[in-house]
């Protein structure tokens, strides 16, 4: 990543936004509405700059650092009538070519009921943080480990045995295996917060509860537009709001993870459906007066082909736990903190037994100040520790971010 280019973008954004806020609140503060509500356009821009990350703790599945990122989103909703609308979002990161982050048809069969069917590149079904990944919804700058940290697993390439997998511990930012795609590439997180999956989603809700189920092309770790194996993922989520301020959620998902090409090279044809990602999660949020507390746990199991000895101990499990809080100090100013841990199940190679990837712990503290309702400045300090592996085992990463949305 070109750090000087990132600094320039951040500086320009801060100068322009702060200048506008200081002279008059001329920046748009509401979505733009056209044709008497037929077309609604909204957007956001965020610029983050932090210290260089030699341990690749904050790298994402787009090969960018979450702490050194300039991102622009433009979202549009075109309403045909009370039953049909088309929604889409274009996103660009660090000035690269814009991509369709979301594009789906929403069908609302009954105007008197909260029931929607969505078809296309649809919003996430699984997890709590996946629904609030925008910078305006994230009290800090970094992401929970479950949604961002790159493990050493890949969908298009697999290790031949336990020794090969153990040799890749901590190398999720760029790893290579002997079976499948021979090119070095990124690993996958437990749940991708930077890509949406493609398929069909059904949502129904009431004031006290919501339920969502989806059938999609990829998996939580590897959302896709085009399928690379013979199966589909099924995911579901239930969310309850028993009292004011309390939200309790549970999620689950299962789908084929390994690509057809990698599975065929490993064990022959007809086994893709056996190599799955199975995940489940639970989350709780409670807010009252000036504070907000969130807790989320995610467990993900992967089943990979067994090729040669020493065999993998399946399933390969990863467990992520996250606790975050935010406290409003005075109007416009808040403090926040998050604690994360990501652990892995053990496997046995020829000479040792250890977790199949290096466990990681992250603590992030920070604060945010609103220059105006939709113009926010954040500062944060993040400490990462990795238990073993071939890369740096610690990373102390300060960062600053400016966020504007309408």
N, C-alpha and C positions, 0 to 999 in steps of 0.2 A: 504494500500500500504506500502511496506517495504521501508522506507525512506533511510536507510543505503545502501540497495541494489541499489536504484536509484542513490544515490550519487556516489557509486563505478563505476557504468556504465558510468555516466557522466564524472567522472574524467579520466577513462581509454580512453574514446573517445577523450577528449580534449588533453590528453598527446600524444596519438598516432597520431592524426591528426595534431596537432601543430608541433610535432617533424618532421613529414614528410614534412610539408610545410616549415619548417625552413631550413632543410638540402638540399632539392631539391623537386621540385614539381613532386613527383613520384606517387601521388595518381591519379588514372584514372580520366580524365576530360571529356571524351566523352562516349556515349553508346558503348558497345561491339558488334561488328558486325561479324557474322559468315556466311559461305556459300555464299559469294558474295552478302550479303544483305538479304538472306532468313530468318535469325534469328537475331534479335536485342534484346539485353539485357541491361537494365538500372536499376538503383536503387538509393535509398537514405536512409540515417540514420540520425535521430535527437535525441538528448538527452536534456531534459528540467528538471530543478529543481527549485522549488519555495517553499515558505513558506507553511506550513500546512494550509488547507482551512476548518476551522470548519463550515463555512456557506454553504459548498458544491456549491459555485458559479460556479466553473469551472469543475464540474464533467460531464462526457459524458455518452452516452448510452451504452458504453462498461464498465461502472463502474470504469473509470480511471479519474484522474484529468488532464486536458489539460496542466497544468503548472508543472506536475510531471510525465513526460511521456518519456519512451525510445521506439522509434518506428523505425522499419526497413521495407522498402518496396523493393521488387524485381519484376520488370516488364519485360515481354517478349512479343515480337511480331513475330509470325511465318507467313511468307508471302508465300502462295501457288503459286500465280501468280498476275497479275495486277488487278484481280477482287475479290480475296478472301484472307483473312488473319484472323488469330486467335490471340487475345490479352488476356493476363491474368496478374494478379498481386497478389502476396502473401504478406501478411502483418502480422507482429507480434508486439504486444505492451507489454512492460515490461517483455519480455522474455517468454510470454505465447505461446501456440500452434499456429503456423501460420494458417491464414485463407485466403480463396480466396476472396479478396476484390473486384476483377473484373475478369470476364472470359466471353468473348463474341466473336462471329463470326462477322467480318465486311465484308459486300458485297459492292463492288464498281462497279455498273453496267456499267458506262460509264467512260472511262479513260479521256475524254476531259471535263467532268463536275464534279463539286464538289457536288456529291450526294452519300450518304452512308446509308446503312441499317445495323443496329447492333442488334444482337440477343443474349440474355444471360443476365448476370449481367452487366448492361450497365452503362456508365457515366451519371451523373445527367443531367436532362433536365431543371429543375427549378432553377432560381436564378443566381446571379453573383458569389458570394463567393464560392458556391458549386463547381465551376470549377477551383478554385485556393486554395484548402485546404492544399496542400503540404507546408511544412515549408519553402521551398525556394520561394514560391509565396506569403507567408504571411509576411508582413513587421514587425509584432509584434509576440508575442508568444501565446497570448490568441486568442479566436475565437469570432466572433460577436455573441451576445446573441441569435439571431434567429436560428443559426445553432448548438448551443451547449447547452444552458441552459435548464435544465430538468424541464418542467412544471409538475403539479400534475396529469395530465391525463395519462391513460393507455388504450391500445387497447384491452387487455384481461380481464379487470375488470372495472366496472363503479360504480359511487355513486348512492345510492337509492334516494337521494333528495339533495336539495341545501345545507342544513345544513351539510351533510356528506362531500360534496365537499369543503365547506368553512373551515371545520376542518382540511383539508389537505394542506392549503396554506403554501408554502415554502418547502414542504416535497417531492418534485419531485425526490430527490435522492433515496428515499425508502418510498413507500407509499402502502396502502392496502385499498381495498374497500369491501363492503359487498356482491356485486354481481359479479360473475365471478371467476377468478382464486384467491383463498384465500391467496396465498403466497405473502408476501411483495416483491416489485420489483420496478425498476426504472420507472419514468415517461418518457414522450417523449418531444423532442424539437419541435419547429415549423417545422424545416427542419433538418434532420440528415446530418451532415457533415462527419460522421464516418462510414456510411454504404451506399452501392449502391443497387439500386432496380433491379429486374429481369423482363425482358420482351423484347419488340421490340421497336426500336428507329429508326426514319428516320430523316436524317439531309441533308439540302441543303444549299449551300452558294455561295456568290459572293464577290468581293472585297468590296462592300458597305453594304452587308446585309447577315444575316444568319437566318435560321428558323429550328427549331427542334420540333418534336412531338413524344411522346412515349406512349405506353400502357404497364403498369407494374402491378406486383402482389400486391405490398404493397402501402403505401401512403408516402407522404413527411416525416411525423413524424415517420413512422414505415415501412421502406423498408424491403422487405422479399424475401427469396428464395422460400419458399412454402407458398401458399395462406392460410389464416385463415378465409376467408369469401367468399361470393359468387360472388364478383365483382372485377373489375379491375380499376386501376387509369388511367386517361387520363391526360397528362401534355403537355404543349407546351411553347415555348420560341421564341421570335423574337429579333434580335440584329441588330442595325443599326450603321453604321460608316459614318456619313455624311461628316465629315472633318477629317483631320489628327489629331490624338490624342483624338478624341471624340468618345465614345461608349455609346449608349443608348439602354437599354434592357427592355423588359416586359415579364413577365411569368405568367402562370396560371396552376392550377392542381385541379382535383376533383376525389375522389374515396372513396369507403366504408372504414371506419376506425375501427369500433368495430368488434371484432371477432364474428363468428357464435355462439360460446359457450356462450359468455357473453350476446349477444343479445337475445338468446333463454331463458336464465335464467331471463332476465329482462322483456321481453314482449312476449315471445313465438316465434314460427317459422315464417319465411317469411318476416322479417322486416330488415334484415341486410343492404339492399341497402339504407334504410332511414337514417342510422347513418354514416354520411360522414365527411371527411375533405375537405374543399374548401379553396384554397389559391390563392392569386395573389400577384405579386410583380413588382416593378419598380426599375431600377438602372441606374446610370450615372457614367461614368468614364472620366476624362480629364487629359491628361498629356502634359507637355510642358517644354522644357529645363530641369531644375533640379527638378521639382516637379510633383507630382501625387496626384489627389484628387478623392475619390470614395464616392458615396452616394447610399444607398440601403434602401428601405422600403418594408416590407412584412406584409400582413394581412392574418391571418388564422382563419377560422370558423370551429368549430366542432359541430356536432349534435349528442347528446347522447340520450339514452332512457329516457323517463319520467316515473318514477315508482311510487313514493309516494309524498305527499305534505310535505314541500313546494317544488313545482316543479322548475326545472332549467329554467332559462331565456335563451332560445335558439335563435340564435346560441351562443355558448361560443366563444368569439372572443379574439384573441391576436394580438397586433400590435407592430412590431419591427422596429426601425429606427436606422441606423448606418451611421456615417460619419467618414472617415479615410483619412489621408494624409501622404505623405512621401516626404522628401526633401533631396537631395544628397548634402552633405556639401562639401566634397572633394572626389576624386576618391577612391572608396572602403568604404566610411563612409556615413551613412545616419541617419537621425532622423525621427521618425514616431509617430503618435498619432491616437487614435480612440475613438469616443464617441458613446455609445450605450444606448438605452432605450427600455425596453420591458414592455408594459402595457396590462391590461386585462379588459374585459367588466364586468359590475356589475351584481350580482344576489342577490336575496332577500331571506334570511332565516327567521326563526320564529321571530328573535329578531333584526336583523340588515341587512343592505344592504351594500355590499362592493365588490371590484373586486374578481372574483372567484379564482385568485391566486395573490400572492404578487408581485406588480410591482418592477422592478429591473432597476437600472442605473449603467453603468460601464464606467469608463474612464481609458484608458491605454496609457501610453507614453513609448517610448523606442528608442533604437538605434541599428544599426547593422554595423559590420565591416567585410570585406572580407579579410581573410588571403591569399586566392587565389580565382580564379574565382568561384570555386564550393565548397568553404569551408568558412562558414559564422558563426560568433559569434553574438548573440543578447543578449541584456539586456533589461528588461522591468519592469515597476511598474504599478500595476493595483489596482484601487480603485473601490470597489463594494458597492452599497447601496441597501438594500431591504426594501420596505415600508410595514412593518408588517410581520406576519407569526410567526411560532414557533421556527425558527432557528435564528442564529446570523444575525443581520440586517446590519452589515458592515463587509467588509473584505479588508484589505490592503495587497497586495500580490506582493512582488518583485520576479523576476524570471530571470534565465539565460538559454540560449539555444545554443547548437552547432549543426550545420547542414552541412552535406556533401552529395553531389549527383553526379551522373555521367550518 
